[in-house]
Amino acid sequence: MTRPDTATKLATDVSTMFDEVSPRYDLINDVLTVGNDRLWRIATTRAVAPRPGMRILDLAAGTGTSSAALAAHGAHVTAADFSEGMLAEGRRRHAGDPLVEFVWADATELPFEDDSFDAATISYGLRNVGDPKRALAEMRRVVKPGGRVVVAEFSTPPSAAIRSPYRLYARHCLPRIAGAINRHAAEAYRYLNESIEEWPAQQELAAWMTEAGLERVAYRNLTFGIVALHRGFVPHDRRPEPAKPRAASSEPAEPESEAAASQTAGGVE
């Protein structure tokens, strides 16, 4: 586990990098993922299942693109991030959306009361937190019993046929393309690629969510496992250590009716 002083420095360094790339962050992601980030956002939104009147925490929300997608379903979304630059850009872009509120927050010490939200989600930001296990525990704390926690994160493609060329692209092409779009982005995306390579595989992240006290934890792979979508629920009785959920699998975590309308285990339809 990362030491507190190291975690603080990491968070500050990451925040500074994102401040610098915030104006063109969404464009860079669109280009680097060949538009797949939009499909992943649809899948994540469906996993959160926003409804009118819900209060949702969108952690590491960046410029609020994912928050706006959740708010489009009538939910009130708190878009929280550690980067002031990202928050400023998000407030500018979504100034006219009364359902999205931007708040500075440290993922390991969320400034919210227990049971404040109906759901919480984090997309591609958990690996940038100095203490991701603590962040998961904090998400569990602020979500009401019965609510869900959804994590979308870059992961490990199970197939070597996908894994090898993907890593070559991420190591050598991704930083250069990002740097061509924004001169500050090359180093930021070089760091992001390193953080992806060091990030645990799907099964280990599922185990972390269980350790954090979530139940019915499961995941499914998107785009051949380049991204994995994890979901768990806060126990109704708030047990410190709930009964171990079913083993994480790549099968859709949604009920059959929802799964049929979303995506397959191997990618997004």
Residue frames relative to the residue before (quaternion, step in Angstrom):
aa qw qx qy qz dx dy dz
M 1.0000 0.0000 0.0000 0.0000 0.00 0.00 0.00
T 0.5160 -0.6580 0.4530 0.3092 3.58 -1.00 0.81
R 0.4758 -0.6646 0.4948 0.2951 3.58 -0.96 0.87
P 0.6420 -0.5630 0.3464 0.3884 3.64 -1.07 0.68
D 0.6830 0.4779 -0.3130 0.4551 3.62 0.85 -0.90
T 0.6397 0.5108 -0.3163 0.4794 3.59 1.06 -0.76
A 0.6435 0.5256 -0.3195 0.4556 3.58 0.98 -0.85
T 0.6465 0.5216 -0.3210 0.4550 3.60 0.99 -0.82
K 0.6603 0.4971 -0.3054 0.4730 3.58 0.95 -0.87
L 0.6286 0.5328 -0.3334 0.4581 3.57 0.99 -0.85
A 0.6674 0.5078 -0.3030 0.4527 3.57 0.88 -0.97
T 0.6555 0.5109 -0.3106 0.4614 3.59 0.99 -0.83
D 0.6598 0.5076 -0.3049 0.4626 3.58 0.94 -0.90
V 0.6589 0.5033 -0.3037 0.4693 3.57 0.94 -0.89
S 0.6316 0.5399 -0.3266 0.4505 3.57 0.99 -0.88
T 0.6545 0.5169 -0.3107 0.4559 3.57 0.94 -0.89
M 0.6419 0.5254 -0.3216 0.4566 3.59 0.97 -0.86
F 0.6966 0.4643 -0.2807 0.4695 3.57 0.89 -0.89
D 0.5589 0.5812 -0.3891 0.4455 3.60 1.12 -0.57
E 0.6967 0.5029 -0.2670 0.4365 3.56 0.92 -0.97
V 0.7647 0.3635 -0.2045 0.4911 3.61 0.99 -0.73
S 0.3922 0.7820 -0.4397 0.2032 3.61 1.25 -0.21
P 0.6545 0.5345 -0.3645 0.3913 3.69 0.79 -0.76
R 0.8013 0.2366 -0.1188 0.5365 3.62 1.04 -0.70
Y 0.2739 0.8134 -0.4784 0.1859 3.56 1.30 0.33
D 0.7049 0.4633 -0.2853 0.4551 3.61 0.78 -0.96
L 0.6206 0.5317 -0.3426 0.4635 3.58 1.06 -0.71
I 0.6374 0.5292 -0.3241 0.4568 3.58 0.94 -0.89
N 0.6763 0.4963 -0.2987 0.4550 3.59 0.89 -0.92
D 0.6138 0.5475 -0.3435 0.4533 3.58 1.02 -0.75
V 0.6902 0.4804 -0.2754 0.4659 3.55 0.90 -0.99
L 0.7088 0.4874 -0.2776 0.4278 3.59 0.77 -1.03
T 0.7421 0.3782 -0.2229 0.5065 3.60 1.07 -0.67
V 0.3788 -0.7332 0.4687 0.3151 3.58 1.35 0.03
G 0.7406 -0.4395 0.2136 0.4612 3.56 0.96 0.88
N 0.4767 0.6938 -0.4376 0.3161 3.59 1.22 -0.15
D 0.5532 0.6159 -0.4052 0.3879 3.61 1.12 -0.51
R 0.6226 0.5350 -0.3440 0.4559 3.60 1.10 -0.57
L 0.6481 0.4961 -0.3117 0.4865 3.57 1.05 -0.76
W 0.6350 0.5192 -0.3274 0.4690 3.60 1.02 -0.77
R 0.6321 0.5314 -0.3348 0.4538 3.58 1.06 -0.73
I 0.6225 0.5265 -0.3370 0.4708 3.58 1.03 -0.77
A 0.6593 0.5105 -0.3064 0.4591 3.58 0.93 -0.91
T 0.6622 0.5015 -0.3072 0.4643 3.59 0.95 -0.86
T 0.6369 0.5275 -0.3272 0.4572 3.58 0.96 -0.84
R 0.6636 0.4940 -0.3082 0.4697 3.59 0.94 -0.82
A 0.6425 0.5204 -0.3288 0.4563 3.58 1.06 -0.70
V 0.6492 0.4945 -0.3131 0.4858 3.60 1.08 -0.69
A 0.1643 -0.8358 0.5013 0.1520 3.58 1.18 -0.71
P 0.0517 0.8342 -0.5461 0.0569 3.62 0.66 1.06
R 0.0539 -0.7786 0.6250 0.0162 3.55 -1.16 0.71
P 0.6491 -0.5060 0.3755 0.4262 3.61 -1.16 0.40
G 0.7904 0.3072 -0.2382 0.4734 3.56 -0.94 0.89
M 0.5512 0.6053 -0.4068 0.4053 3.61 1.19 -0.30
R 0.2454 -0.7102 0.6331 0.1862 3.55 -1.29 0.50
I 0.0393 -0.8211 0.5675 -0.0471 3.56 -0.58 1.20
L 0.2598 -0.7293 0.6132 0.1564 3.54 -1.06 0.84
D 0.0927 -0.7659 0.6355 0.0309 3.56 -0.77 1.10
L 0.1378 -0.8336 0.5342 0.0293 3.54 -0.12 1.34
A 0.7921 0.1364 -0.1826 0.5662 3.58 -1.04 0.86
A 0.1631 0.8617 -0.4627 0.1295 3.52 1.09 0.86
G 0.3169 -0.7767 0.4988 0.2181 3.59 1.18 -0.30
T 0.8193 -0.1984 0.1732 0.5093 3.55 -0.82 -1.02
G 0.5943 -0.6364 0.3333 0.3615 3.58 1.27 0.20
T 0.3351 0.7577 -0.5050 0.2419 3.59 1.18 0.30
S 0.6836 0.4567 -0.2820 0.4945 3.58 0.93 -0.88
S 0.6169 0.5525 -0.3431 0.4433 3.60 1.06 -0.71
A 0.6544 0.5112 -0.3090 0.4636 3.57 0.96 -0.85
A 0.6252 0.5365 -0.3371 0.4557 3.59 1.07 -0.72
L 0.6539 0.4900 -0.3026 0.4907 3.58 1.07 -0.74
A 0.6734 0.5077 -0.2920 0.4511 3.58 0.94 -0.91
A 0.5614 0.6180 -0.3824 0.3959 3.59 1.16 -0.52
H 0.6723 0.4667 -0.2849 0.4990 3.58 1.27 -0.37
G 0.6569 -0.5553 0.2959 0.4154 3.59 1.26 0.25
A 0.5268 0.6295 -0.4196 0.3875 3.60 1.24 0.02
H 0.3923 -0.6607 0.5748 0.2813 3.55 -1.24 0.48
V 0.1179 -0.8355 0.5367 0.0052 3.58 -0.57 1.18
T 0.2087 -0.7293 0.6397 0.1236 3.52 -0.99 0.95
A 0.1618 -0.7951 0.5821 0.0532 3.55 -0.45 1.27
A 0.0236 -0.8318 0.5527 -0.0454 3.57 -0.30 1.28
D 0.0966 0.7889 -0.6006 0.0866 3.55 -1.02 0.81
F 0.4844 -0.6635 0.4998 0.2744 3.56 -1.30 0.49
S 0.6586 0.5058 -0.2917 0.4748 3.60 1.27 -0.37
E 0.3631 -0.7385 0.5276 0.2110 3.57 -0.61 1.14
G 0.6109 0.5608 -0.3492 0.4362 3.57 1.09 -0.66
M 0.6519 0.5031 -0.3033 0.4795 3.57 0.97 -0.86
L 0.6588 0.5145 -0.3091 0.4536 3.58 0.92 -0.90
A 0.6463 0.5220 -0.3209 0.4549 3.59 0.95 -0.86
E 0.6559 0.4963 -0.3023 0.4817 3.57 1.00 -0.87
G 0.6497 0.5212 -0.3136 0.4560 3.59 1.01 -0.80
R 0.6483 0.5099 -0.3199 0.4663 3.58 0.95 -0.85
R 0.6426 0.5206 -0.3232 0.4600 3.58 1.03 -0.77
R 0.7069 0.4795 -0.2717 0.4433 3.58 0.86 -0.97
H 0.8086 0.2752 -0.1132 0.5076 3.57 0.94 -0.86
A 0.1894 0.8284 -0.5057 0.1491 3.56 1.16 0.63
G 0.7269 0.4462 -0.2464 0.4602 3.57 1.08 -0.63
D 0.5997 0.5618 -0.3615 0.4406 3.60 1.25 0.07
P 0.2618 -0.8103 0.5034 0.1467 3.63 -0.27 1.21
L 0.6436 0.5444 -0.3225 0.4306 3.59 1.24 -0.28
V 0.6927 0.4173 -0.2742 0.5205 3.60 1.26 -0.08
E 0.0482 -0.7896 0.6114 -0.0201 3.56 -0.76 1.12
F 0.2450 -0.7879 0.5523 0.1186 3.59 -0.77 1.04
V 0.0021 0.8065 -0.5860 0.0785 3.55 -0.81 1.13
W 0.3951 -0.6770 0.5589 0.2705 3.58 -0.99 0.81
A 0.1357 0.8012 -0.5719 0.1124 3.60 -0.89 0.88
D 0.3361 -0.6759 0.6204 0.2129 3.49 -1.25 0.68
A 0.4565 -0.7280 0.4393 0.2620 3.58 -0.58 1.14
T 0.6926 0.4737 -0.2858 0.4629 3.60 1.13 -0.55
E 0.7621 0.1747 -0.1283 0.6101 3.60 1.30 -0.14
L 0.0769 -0.8490 0.5221 0.0254 3.55 0.49 1.20
P 0.3792 -0.7568 0.4921 0.2034 3.61 -0.86 0.96
F 0.5255 0.6179 -0.4088 0.4182 3.57 0.98 0.87
E 0.5462 -0.6178 0.4614 0.3273 3.55 -1.19 0.62
D 0.6441 -0.4809 0.4160 0.4253 3.56 -1.30 0.29
D 0.8549 0.1447 -0.1042 0.4871 3.57 -1.20 0.65
S 0.3126 0.7860 -0.4812 0.2301 3.60 1.03 0.76
F 0.7974 0.2794 -0.1093 0.5236 3.58 1.12 -0.63
D 0.4924 -0.6417 0.5052 0.3009 3.52 -1.27 0.49
A 0.7845 -0.0171 0.0262 0.6193 3.58 1.22 -0.50
A 0.1162 -0.7660 0.6261 0.0884 3.54 -1.29 0.39
T 0.0243 -0.8009 0.5981 -0.0149 3.54 -1.08 0.74
I 0.0489 -0.7650 0.6408 0.0414 3.54 -1.26 0.49
S 0.1091 -0.8124 0.5724 0.0204 3.57 -0.80 1.04
Y 0.8684 -0.0798 0.0050 0.4893 3.53 -0.75 1.20
G 0.6062 0.5635 -0.3565 0.4334 3.57 1.13 0.63
L 0.5338 0.6583 -0.4108 0.3361 3.57 1.15 -0.45
R 0.6701 0.5063 -0.3154 0.4418 3.59 0.96 -0.77
N 0.6544 0.5006 -0.3125 0.4727 3.61 1.25 -0.27
V 0.5418 0.5929 -0.4002 0.4413 3.57 1.31 0.07
G 0.5362 -0.6644 0.4183 0.3100 3.58 -0.87 0.93
D 0.7852 0.1255 -0.0518 0.6041 3.58 1.10 -0.73
P 0.1582 -0.8490 0.4956 0.0922 3.62 0.33 1.21
K 0.6151 0.5462 -0.3640 0.4368 3.61 1.04 -0.64
R 0.6462 0.5043 -0.3147 0.4786 3.56 1.03 -0.77
A 0.6201 0.5401 -0.3386 0.4572 3.58 1.05 -0.73
L 0.6406 0.5112 -0.3245 0.4723 3.60 0.99 -0.78
A 0.6448 0.5136 -0.3172 0.4689 3.57 1.00 -0.83
E 0.6464 0.5124 -0.3181 0.4674 3.58 1.04 -0.74
M 0.6268 0.5231 -0.3376 0.4685 3.58 1.01 -0.73
R 0.6365 0.5161 -0.3231 0.4735 3.55 0.99 -0.82
R 0.6500 0.5487 -0.3165 0.4199 3.60 0.95 -0.88
V 0.7624 0.4062 -0.2194 0.4534 3.58 0.84 -0.95
V 0.6237 0.5187 -0.3475 0.4703 3.60 1.27 -0.12
K 0.5267 -0.6572 0.4513 0.2949 3.56 -0.97 0.89
P 0.6191 -0.5252 0.4151 0.4107 3.60 -1.15 0.47
G 0.7695 0.2972 -0.2558 0.5041 3.54 -0.88 0.99
G 0.5852 0.5899 -0.3678 0.4175 3.58 1.26 -0.31
R 0.4184 -0.7275 0.4971 0.2203 3.55 -1.23 0.38
V 0.2175 -0.7205 0.6447 0.1335 3.50 -1.33 0.57
V 0.0772 -0.8114 0.5792 -0.0118 3.56 -0.69 1.12
V 0.0679 -0.7946 0.6033 -0.0055 3.56 -0.84 1.04
A 0.0691 -0.7525 0.6542 0.0328 3.56 -0.80 1.07
E 0.1368 0.8071 -0.5567 0.1412 3.57 -0.66 1.06
F 0.5488 -0.5671 0.4878 0.3733 3.53 -1.19 0.56
S 0.0806 -0.8294 0.5523 -0.0235 3.54 -0.94 0.87
T 0.6298 -0.5399 0.4170 0.3715 3.55 -1.31 -0.37
P 0.3564 -0.7298 0.5336 0.2358 3.63 -0.48 1.10
P 0.4600 -0.7107 0.4535 0.2787 3.63 -0.70 0.98
S 0.7154 0.4426 -0.2544 0.4771 3.59 1.03 -0.72
A 0.4595 -0.6815 0.5002 0.2724 3.58 -0.87 0.97
A 0.5933 0.5857 -0.3604 0.4185 3.59 1.12 -0.60
I 0.6928 0.4001 -0.2515 0.5446 3.57 1.21 -0.54
R 0.6532 0.5741 -0.3125 0.3822 3.56 0.92 -1.01
S 0.6946 0.5034 -0.2921 0.4228 3.61 0.80 -0.96
P 0.7136 0.4140 -0.2890 0.4857 3.66 0.70 -0.90
Y 0.6015 0.5605 -0.3623 0.4390 3.60 1.08 -0.64
R 0.6734 0.4890 -0.3011 0.4654 3.60 0.92 -0.85
L 0.6207 0.5299 -0.3423 0.4655 3.58 1.04 -0.70
Y 0.6452 0.5133 -0.3101 0.4734 3.57 0.99 -0.85
A 0.6925 0.4959 -0.2829 0.4411 3.56 0.86 -0.99
R 0.6911 0.4892 -0.2813 0.4516 3.58 1.00 -0.80
H 0.8274 0.3003 -0.1105 0.4615 3.55 0.80 -1.02
C 0.7505 0.3955 -0.2199 0.4816 3.59 0.98 -0.77
L 0.6358 0.5913 -0.3328 0.3679 3.55 0.88 -0.98
P 0.7016 0.4523 -0.3060 0.4578 3.68 0.70 -0.91
R 0.6529 0.5255 -0.3237 0.4390 3.60 1.00 -0.79
I 0.6561 0.4952 -0.3120 0.4764 3.58 0.95 -0.86
A 0.6491 0.5172 -0.3157 0.4599 3.59 0.93 -0.90
G 0.6679 0.5117 -0.2950 0.4528 3.58 0.98 -0.89
A 0.6226 0.5382 -0.3389 0.4559 3.57 1.13 -0.61
I 0.6756 0.4738 -0.2856 0.4874 3.59 1.14 -0.62
N 0.7799 -0.0039 0.0424 0.6245 3.56 1.03 -0.86
R 0.4449 -0.7437 0.4264 0.2592 3.59 -0.51 1.16
H 0.6509 0.5058 -0.3199 0.4671 3.59 1.19 -0.46
A 0.6118 0.6443 -0.3235 0.3254 3.56 1.20 -0.52
A 0.5394 0.6541 -0.4145 0.3308 3.60 1.08 -0.58
E 0.7047 0.4464 -0.2759 0.4775 3.59 0.80 -0.96
A 0.6230 0.5493 -0.3393 0.4415 3.58 1.01 -0.80
Y 0.7312 0.4193 -0.2455 0.4788 3.58 0.86 -0.92
R 0.5468 0.5559 -0.4057 0.4768 3.58 1.23 -0.28
Y 0.6455 0.4998 -0.3075 0.4889 3.57 1.02 -0.82
L 0.6522 0.5259 -0.3236 0.4397 3.58 0.90 -0.90
N 0.6401 0.5144 -0.3305 0.4652 3.59 0.99 -0.78
E 0.6435 0.5127 -0.3264 0.4653 3.60 0.97 -0.82
S 0.6568 0.5066 -0.3187 0.4587 3.58 0.98 -0.78
I 0.6145 0.5343 -0.3444 0.4672 3.59 1.12 -0.63
E 0.6735 0.5031 -0.3015 0.4498 3.59 0.90 -0.92
E 0.7039 0.4526 -0.2618 0.4807 3.59 1.09 -0.68
W 0.5402 0.6543 -0.3887 0.3593 3.57 1.25 -0.33
P 0.5235 -0.6585 0.4321 0.3250 3.62 -0.94 0.78
A 0.5814 -0.5868 0.4395 0.3529 3.55 -1.23 0.48
Q 0.7789 -0.4058 0.2397 0.4137 3.52 -1.36 0.29
Q 0.6844 0.5093 -0.3017 0.4257 3.58 0.83 -0.98
E 0.6645 0.5076 -0.3162 0.4481 3.59 1.00 -0.77
L 0.6356 0.5064 -0.3351 0.4768 3.59 0.99 -0.75
A 0.6156 0.5330 -0.3451 0.4667 3.59 1.03 -0.73
A 0.6454 0.5116 -0.3167 0.4706 3.59 1.02 -0.79
W 0.6202 0.5380 -0.3409 0.4579 3.60 1.02 -0.73
M 0.6554 0.5111 -0.3163 0.4574 3.57 0.97 -0.83
T 0.6285 0.5166 -0.3263 0.4812 3.55 1.07 -0.73
E 0.6454 0.5219 -0.3113 0.4627 3.59 0.97 -0.87
A 0.6476 0.5272 -0.3111 0.4536 3.58 1.12 -0.67
G 0.6121 -0.5909 0.3340 0.4057 3.58 1.28 -0.10
L 0.4982 0.6387 -0.4429 0.3845 3.58 1.22 0.28
E 0.2404 -0.7708 0.5739 0.1365 3.55 -1.14 0.59
R 0.7965 0.2567 -0.2340 0.4950 3.56 -1.34 0.36
V 0.2018 0.8016 -0.5295 0.1905 3.56 1.00 0.89
A 0.1419 0.7661 -0.6160 0.1167 3.56 -0.96 0.91
Y 0.1429 -0.7830 0.5957 0.1082 3.55 -1.24 0.27
R 0.0900 -0.7612 0.6323 0.1123 3.51 -1.33 0.19
N 0.4637 -0.6972 0.4867 0.2488 3.53 -1.09 0.79
L 0.1523 -0.7521 0.6349 0.0903 3.53 -1.15 0.74
T 0.8395 0.0601 -0.0820 0.5337 3.57 -1.06 0.83
F 0.7395 -0.4632 0.2149 0.4386 3.54 0.69 1.24
G 0.6934 -0.4866 0.2804 0.4513 3.59 1.17 0.46
I 0.3784 0.6947 -0.5119 0.3348 3.59 1.20 0.23
V 0.7513 0.1221 -0.0756 0.6441 3.54 1.20 -0.69
A 0.1235 -0.7657 0.6245 0.0920 3.56 -1.14 0.66
L 0.2396 -0.7654 0.5879 0.1055 3.54 -0.99 0.93
H 0.0956 -0.8134 0.5738 -0.0042 3.57 -0.47 1.28
R 0.0100 -0.7960 0.6052 0.0009 3.55 -1.15 0.64
G 0.0598 0.7756 -0.6269 0.0419 3.54 -1.12 0.77
F 0.3435 -0.7468 0.5387 0.1846 3.56 -1.25 0.42
V 0.4544 -0.6449 0.5380 0.2968 3.56 -1.15 0.68
P 0.4764 -0.6882 0.4581 0.2992 3.63 -0.73 1.00
H 0.5444 -0.6281 0.4490 0.3280 3.57 -1.07 0.71
D 0.7544 0.3837 -0.2184 0.4857 3.59 1.00 -0.73
R 0.4117 -0.7571 0.4366 0.2582 3.58 1.30 0.20
R 0.1738 0.7926 -0.5633 0.1556 3.58 0.93 0.81
P 0.5403 -0.6271 0.4414 0.3463 3.63 -0.95 0.75
E 0.7889 0.0663 -0.0192 0.6106 3.57 1.03 -0.81
P 0.1915 -0.8165 0.5345 0.1048 3.59 0.03 1.25
A 0.6639 -0.4779 0.3801 0.4317 3.52 -1.28 0.34
K 0.5692 -0.6208 0.4162 0.3426 3.55 -1.00 0.87
P 0.4010 -0.7318 0.4965 0.2390 3.59 -0.77 1.06
R 0.6846 -0.4404 0.3539 0.4606 3.52 -1.29 0.10
A 0.6330 -0.5510 0.3804 0.3886 3.53 -1.14 0.64
A 0.5236 -0.6323 0.4685 0.3265 3.54 -0.99 0.86
S 0.0228 -0.7970 0.6033 -0.0183 3.52 -1.01 0.82
S 0.5295 -0.6231 0.4612 0.3446 3.51 -1.24 0.13
E 0.4449 0.6794 -0.4675 0.3491 3.58 1.22 0.26
P 0.6169 -0.5539 0.3889 0.4019 3.60 -1.07 0.59
A 0.3756 -0.7467 0.5107 0.2015 3.55 -0.93 0.94
E 0.5895 0.5900 -0.3701 0.4092 3.57 1.22 -0.34
P 0.6034 -0.4996 0.4449 0.4339 3.60 -1.26 0.28
E 0.6967 -0.5146 0.2954 0.4032 3.54 -1.16 0.59
S 0.6578 0.5252 -0.3297 0.4275 3.58 0.93 -0.85
E 0.6754 0.4691 -0.2940 0.4872 3.59 1.03 -0.76
A 0.6429 0.5423 -0.3339 0.4256 3.57 0.93 -0.87
A 0.6436 0.5353 -0.3341 0.4331 3.55 0.97 -0.81
A 0.7065 0.4421 -0.2578 0.4889 3.57 1.18 -0.58
S 0.6907 0.4813 -0.2904 0.4549 3.61 1.19 -0.16
Q 0.7338 -0.4164 0.3052 0.4415 3.59 -0.36 -1.15
T 0.5449 -0.6121 0.4662 0.3332 3.51 -1.30 0.32
A 0.6653 -0.5131 0.3529 0.4118 3.56 -1.25 0.24
G 0.7171 0.4642 -0.2659 0.4468 3.59 1.04 -0.59
G 0.8113 -0.1050 0.0809 0.5695 3.61 1.18 -0.17
V 0.5841 -0.5683 0.4406 0.3765 3.56 -1.27 -0.22
E 0.2993 -0.7535 0.5573 0.1790 3.52 -0.89 0.90
